[in-house]
Amino acid sequence: MEFSQSSSPLFTSLVKNQLQFDNGYVAVSDALGLGIELDEELIAKYRVN
């Protein structure tokens, strides 16, 4: 899996609970769907209408 090393706030803060890696694999979350929670305030800050 490719993993971005970007320091962009859209990369570092967009997802509140980053994916957890375990020995080169992404750990499966117990959360619904993809198991991530987006930062809605950050999305609103950068939204373009």
C-alpha positions as CSV (number, residue, x, y, z in Angstrom):
1,M,0.0,0.0,0.0
2,E,1.3,3.5,-0.9
3,F,1.3,5.9,2.0
4,S,1.6,9.6,1.6
5,Q,4.2,11.5,3.7
6,S,2.6,14.9,3.0
7,S,2.5,17.5,5.6
8,S,-0.6,19.1,4.1
9,P,-3.4,19.8,6.7
10,L,-5.8,18.1,4.3
11,F,-3.7,14.9,4.7
12,T,-2.7,15.1,8.3
13,S,-6.0,16.3,9.8
14,L,-8.8,15.2,7.4
15,V,-9.2,11.9,9.0
16,K,-9.6,12.0,12.8
17,N,-8.6,8.4,13.4
18,Q,-5.8,7.6,11.0
19,L,-5.4,4.1,9.6
20,Q,-3.4,1.8,11.9
21,F,-0.6,-0.2,10.2
22,D,0.6,-3.4,11.7
23,N,3.7,-5.1,10.2
24,G,3.1,-3.6,6.8
25,Y,-0.7,-4.3,6.8
26,V,-3.7,-2.0,7.6
27,A,-5.3,-3.2,10.8
28,V,-9.1,-3.9,10.4
29,S,-11.2,-1.5,12.4
30,D,-14.4,-2.5,14.2
31,A,-16.0,0.8,13.0
32,L,-18.6,0.9,10.3
33,G,-17.7,1.2,6.6
34,L,-14.1,2.1,6.0
35,G,-13.6,2.7,9.8
36,I,-12.6,6.3,9.5
37,E,-14.1,9.5,10.8
38,L,-13.7,12.7,8.8
39,D,-13.1,16.1,10.3
40,E,-16.2,18.0,9.1
41,E,-14.9,21.3,10.4
42,L,-11.7,21.0,8.3
43,I,-13.8,20.0,5.3
44,A,-16.0,23.1,5.7
45,K,-12.9,25.3,6.0
46,Y,-11.5,24.1,2.6
47,R,-14.8,23.6,0.8
48,V,-15.1,25.3,-2.6
49,N,-18.6,26.0,-3.8
